[in-house]
Amino acid sequence: MRRVSANVPLSSISATTLPEVEEEPGIATFQAAAIIHRHRGDALITNTMTAIFAITTVSPSPLNLASVPLMGGASGLGFGLAMAQPDRHILVLNGDASLLMELGTLAQIADVAPPRFVHFVFNNAVQFNGLASLDRPGRNLDFCALAQAAGYASAQKADTSEALDAILLRLLDASGSHFVELAIEAPHKFTKATPQPEIPDLQFARMGAEAQAMMEALETTR
């Protein structure tokens, strides 16, 4: 949502004068993760990029699987879990730039239509690049339109915590595969005053460890 800056008098707005605009902040990543945690129950969660630290912090569980260092892999991992565990809810916490890397998974998921599948995209309009928050290409891309065209049972957007809460109340009782685009606050950009943190080695090995923990929790080898 966009609003006219209070510094621009309405009388000065004409067909040839564009007012300064400000972007609404959207939902904080941790707020979104906390709401998802409140509703998840025993759902399996695959997560990547923006959502990883938040969901790991507010909803630690052996039923979480981080898609790192497999950038772009969250939707494919979630789809695989849905095939292997059809009786469980699957929640995919995807990043916007990550989903752009694997748009074909939208068609795969919609074609098979797992019965308890909710696919979130945390859309903050930036992309990961060595921890730098670079502008993502296709900033006006309509992810919900892509999901609808692919054939998801529903596709909707949430830009407030209240909207996300209401959507989850409906979708976790619904059958089929559903898509939710979350308008997420963009992270700050790293500068000389706010340098990039070091990425721990564990981050590059966690997917295998978490997959093993999930299999043990599910008492399965697949």
QUIVEN-V950912 format. One record per pair of residues at least 4 apart in sequence whose ideal C-beta (glycine too) atoms are under 7 Angstrom apart, sorted by the first residue. I is the first residue (numbers start at 1). J is the second residue. If there is no record, write none. Layout:
# QUIVEN-V950912
i: <I | I>
j: <J | J>
This chain:
# QUIVEN-V950912
i: <1 | 1 | 2 | 2 | 3 | 3 | 4 | 4 | 4 | 5 | 5 | 5 | 5 | 7 | 8 | 8 | 8 | 8 | 12 | 13 | 13 | 24 | 25 | 26 | 26 | 26 | 26 | 27 | 27 | 27 | 27 | 27 | 27 | 27 | 27 | 27 | 27 | 28 | 29 | 29 | 29 | 29 | 29 | 29 | 29 | 30 | 30 | 30 | 31 | 31 | 32 | 32 | 32 | 32 | 32 | 33 | 33 | 33 | 33 | 33 | 33 | 34 | 34 | 35 | 35 | 35 | 35 | 35 | 36 | 36 | 36 | 36 | 37 | 37 | 39 | 39 | 40 | 40 | 40 | 41 | 42 | 42 | 43 | 43 | 43 | 43 | 44 | 44 | 44 | 44 | 44 | 45 | 45 | 45 | 45 | 45 | 46 | 46 | 46 | 46 | 46 | 46 | 46 | 47 | 47 | 47 | 47 | 47 | 47 | 47 | 47 | 48 | 48 | 48 | 48 | 48 | 48 | 48 | 48 | 48 | 48 | 49 | 49 | 49 | 50 | 50 | 50 | 50 | 51 | 51 | 51 | 52 | 52 | 52 | 53 | 54 | 55 | 55 | 55 | 56 | 56 | 62 | 62 | 62 | 62 | 63 | 63 | 64 | 65 | 65 | 65 | 65 | 65 | 66 | 66 | 66 | 67 | 67 | 67 | 67 | 68 | 68 | 68 | 69 | 70 | 71 | 71 | 72 | 72 | 72 | 73 | 74 | 74 | 74 | 74 | 74 | 75 | 75 | 75 | 75 | 75 | 75 | 75 | 75 | 76 | 76 | 76 | 77 | 78 | 78 | 78 | 79 | 79 | 79 | 79 | 80 | 81 | 81 | 82 | 82 | 82 | 82 | 84 | 85 | 86 | 86 | 88 | 89 | 89 | 90 | 90 | 90 | 91 | 91 | 92 | 92 | 93 | 93 | 94 | 94 | 94 | 94 | 94 | 94 | 95 | 95 | 96 | 96 | 96 | 96 | 96 | 96 | 96 | 97 | 97 | 97 | 99 | 99 | 99 | 100 | 103 | 104 | 105 | 106 | 106 | 106 | 106 | 107 | 107 | 108 | 109 | 109 | 109 | 109 | 110 | 110 | 110 | 110 | 111 | 113 | 113 | 114 | 115 | 115 | 117 | 117 | 118 | 118 | 118 | 119 | 119 | 119 | 120 | 120 | 121 | 121 | 121 | 122 | 122 | 123 | 123 | 123 | 123 | 123 | 124 | 124 | 124 | 124 | 125 | 125 | 125 | 125 | 126 | 126 | 126 | 126 | 126 | 126 | 127 | 127 | 129 | 131 | 131 | 131 | 132 | 132 | 133 | 133 | 133 | 135 | 142 | 143 | 143 | 144 | 144 | 144 | 144 | 144 | 144 | 145 | 146 | 147 | 147 | 147 | 148 | 148 | 152 | 152 | 152 | 153 | 153 | 153 | 154 | 154 | 155 | 156 | 156 | 157 | 157 | 158 | 158 | 158 | 158 | 158 | 159 | 159 | 161 | 162 | 163 | 164 | 164 | 165 | 166 | 167 | 167 | 168 | 170 | 171 | 174 | 188 | 190 | 190 | 190 | 199 | 201 | 202 | 205 | 206 | 207 | 208 | 209 | 210 | 211 | 212 | 213 | 214 | 215 | 215>
j: <24 | 159 | 21 | 23 | 21 | 22 | 8 | 19 | 21 | 19 | 20 | 21 | 22 | 20 | 12 | 13 | 19 | 20 | 17 | 17 | 19 | 159 | 185 | 159 | 183 | 184 | 185 | 31 | 32 | 159 | 160 | 161 | 164 | 182 | 183 | 184 | 185 | 185 | 33 | 50 | 51 | 54 | 122 | 184 | 185 | 34 | 54 | 58 | 35 | 161 | 36 | 122 | 164 | 182 | 184 | 37 | 51 | 54 | 55 | 58 | 59 | 38 | 58 | 39 | 161 | 164 | 165 | 168 | 40 | 55 | 91 | 168 | 58 | 59 | 168 | 172 | 45 | 59 | 91 | 89 | 63 | 88 | 88 | 89 | 90 | 91 | 63 | 81 | 85 | 88 | 90 | 55 | 63 | 64 | 91 | 93 | 65 | 67 | 74 | 77 | 78 | 81 | 92 | 51 | 52 | 55 | 64 | 66 | 67 | 74 | 93 | 52 | 66 | 67 | 68 | 71 | 73 | 74 | 94 | 95 | 98 | 95 | 98 | 128 | 95 | 122 | 124 | 184 | 55 | 93 | 122 | 56 | 66 | 68 | 57 | 58 | 59 | 64 | 93 | 60 | 64 | 213 | 214 | 216 | 217 | 214 | 217 | 210 | 77 | 207 | 210 | 211 | 214 | 206 | 207 | 210 | 73 | 74 | 77 | 207 | 203 | 206 | 207 | 204 | 207 | 98 | 101 | 98 | 101 | 102 | 77 | 78 | 92 | 93 | 94 | 98 | 79 | 92 | 94 | 99 | 102 | 105 | 109 | 119 | 80 | 102 | 105 | 81 | 82 | 90 | 92 | 83 | 105 | 108 | 109 | 84 | 85 | 90 | 86 | 90 | 114 | 117 | 222 | 218 | 114 | 115 | 116 | 116 | 172 | 114 | 116 | 117 | 118 | 120 | 119 | 120 | 120 | 122 | 98 | 99 | 119 | 120 | 121 | 122 | 99 | 122 | 100 | 121 | 122 | 123 | 124 | 125 | 136 | 127 | 128 | 136 | 103 | 121 | 143 | 138 | 146 | 108 | 109 | 110 | 146 | 147 | 150 | 111 | 150 | 112 | 114 | 117 | 119 | 177 | 150 | 151 | 152 | 177 | 151 | 176 | 177 | 177 | 175 | 176 | 177 | 178 | 171 | 178 | 180 | 177 | 178 | 179 | 180 | 182 | 143 | 181 | 182 | 182 | 184 | 143 | 181 | 182 | 183 | 184 | 184 | 185 | 186 | 187 | 135 | 136 | 139 | 186 | 133 | 134 | 135 | 136 | 186 | 187 | 134 | 136 | 134 | 190 | 196 | 199 | 190 | 196 | 186 | 187 | 189 | 139 | 146 | 147 | 181 | 148 | 155 | 156 | 157 | 179 | 181 | 149 | 150 | 152 | 155 | 179 | 152 | 155 | 177 | 178 | 179 | 176 | 177 | 178 | 178 | 179 | 179 | 167 | 180 | 181 | 183 | 163 | 164 | 167 | 180 | 182 | 163 | 183 | 165 | 166 | 167 | 168 | 182 | 169 | 170 | 171 | 180 | 172 | 174 | 178 | 178 | 194 | 194 | 195 | 196 | 203 | 205 | 206 | 209 | 210 | 211 | 212 | 213 | 214 | 215 | 216 | 217 | 218 | 220 | 221>
